[in-house]
């Protein structure tokens, strides 16, 4: 690689069920990469929580923007998206 070439790196895309919106002046969107996996977030608080959880000794995996389908009392279907679902070892 010559002095002027930039190293090329790629990471796996996020595993979320929902794409997050592009950044706006009201929030802070971005992505973290850990072990070649991309984790997208929609706020600085989410990013900080992801960082803390990922550095726990018993951390196994994190999946962002996980869909949860539910039916209300009137029989109407809805989808809620959890910011993160985290798996820890015992």
N, C-alpha and C positions, 0 to 999 in steps of 0.2 A: 504494500500500500504506500502510495506516495504521500508526501507531506500535505498536499491539498485535498486528498480524498478523505471523505468522512466515513467512519465505520458504519456498516449497515447492520441493523439489528431489527428483529421482528419479534413480536409477542403474540400469543394466542389471543383471539378476541374475547371480550367479556362474555359471560355465560348467562346474562340476564334475560328475562322473558320480555322486557320492555326496553326500548331504546330511550335513553334520556335525551332531553331537549338540548339544543345548542345553548351556549351561555347567553345570559342577558345581564343587564346592569343590576338586576336584583338578586342574582345568585352566583355561585362559584362552581362551575362544572369542570370536571377533569377526569384523569385516569391515573391509577397507581399500577405499577407492574411489580409482581413478586413471583419468583420462580417461573418466569416466562408466561405468566397469566396476567391478563389485563382486568382490572376492576374499575368500573366507571362509577363516579359519584356525582351527586347534584348539589352538594353543599360542603363547605369546609368542615362542618361538624361531622358529616358522614365520613369524610376522608380521615379525620383524626381518629374516629372510632375504628375504622378499618385498620389503620396503622397499629393502634393499641391491640386489637384482637389478633392480628396477624403475627404479632411478636410475643404472644403468650406461648409458653413452653409446650402446652398441649394442643395448640392449633393444628387442625387437619385441613379444613377447606372453608372457603367463603364463596357464596353465590349472591350476586347483587340483583335487585329488582325482580324478585320472585313473585310470580302470579299466584293468587289465591282466589278461586271462584267461589261465590256464595249466593244463596237465594234468600231474599228478604221475606217478611211475613206475608207479603202480597203475591209471592211467587215470582217476583222479578229477579232475573239473574244480574249479578254484578261481579266485577273483578277488582280486587284490591292488590296493590303491589307492595310487598315488604321491601324495605331498603336493603336488607341483608338477611341471609340465613347462614349461620355459622356452625361448623361441626368441630367439636373438640374430642380428643382422645380421653379415655377414662383415666 
